[in-house]
């Protein structure tokens, strides 16, 4: 990937801290700055995605009936039907209910 030079103005204190970190890690200032910017942008993107997900749940809370119907009621009905079938099978085999 091609790189372009970008000028960044830093305070003397920040430049010293950057130089110290670069020296400790054995890399250039540019490498530290690239890594920091990459991490910041990724974190910012993740925060935006998380906020969009949260906003979606605020607009339509879980369990809210939609065009597909009331999912919780469908699950309850399916569970009841399954339990009735199991009880009928147990009775047909002569098993006593618990």
N, C-alpha and C positions, 0 to 999 in steps of 0.2 A: 504494500500500500504506500503510495507516494505521501511524503510529508511536506508540510509547508511551515516555514518559520513564522512564529507569532511572538510579538513582543509582549511581555507581561511585566508590569511594574510592581515591585515588592518593597516593603519596608526593609530597612537594614536588618532588623531583628528577624523578620521572616526569611530573608535571604540567608542569614547565618544558620538558622535552624534547618533550612533546606539543604545547605551545603554540608552540615553535620550529618543529616540523615543520609544524604547521597554517599558521603565518605564511609559511614558505618556499613552501608549495604553494598558498597563497591560499584555504584552505578552513577550515571550522570544526573544533573539537575533535571534535564529534560525528561529522563525516564521516570523520575519521581513525579513530576508535574503531569505527565501523560497518564500515569497510573491513578493519580488523585482525581483528575478530571474524568477519566473513564469510570471510576467507582462512583463519583458524585452523580454523573449522568445516569448510570444504571440504577442507583438508589432513587433518584428523582423519578425515573420511569416506573419503577416498582411502586413507589408511593402513589403515583397517578393511577396505576392499574388498581391498586388496593382501594383507593378512594372511589373509583368507578364501581367496583364490586359492592362496596358498602352502600353507595348511593342507590344501586339497584335493589338491594335488600330493604332500604328505607322506602323506596317507591312501592315495591311489591314484597311485603314481608312473607317469609316462608309460611306455607300452609294456606295462603290466600287463594281461594278458588279462582280459576281463570277459564279460558275458553275450553280447556280440557276437562273441566269440572272440578269437583271438590276431591282432591286426591286422598286426603285423610279419610273421608267418608268411604271412598272406594276401597281403600286398604282395610278399613274396619269391616266392611261388608264381605270382602274376600276372606278375611280371617274367620269371621263367623261361619261362612259357608264351608270352609275347610274343616273347622272344628265339628260342625254338624255331620259332615261326611265321615270323619274319623270315628265319631261316636256311633254312627250307624254301622260302620264296618265292625267295630268292636262288639256291638250288640249281636250282629249277624254271626259272629264267631263264638258267641256265648260268653264273652268276657264281661266282667263286671266293671262298672265305672269306678273310678278311684274313690 
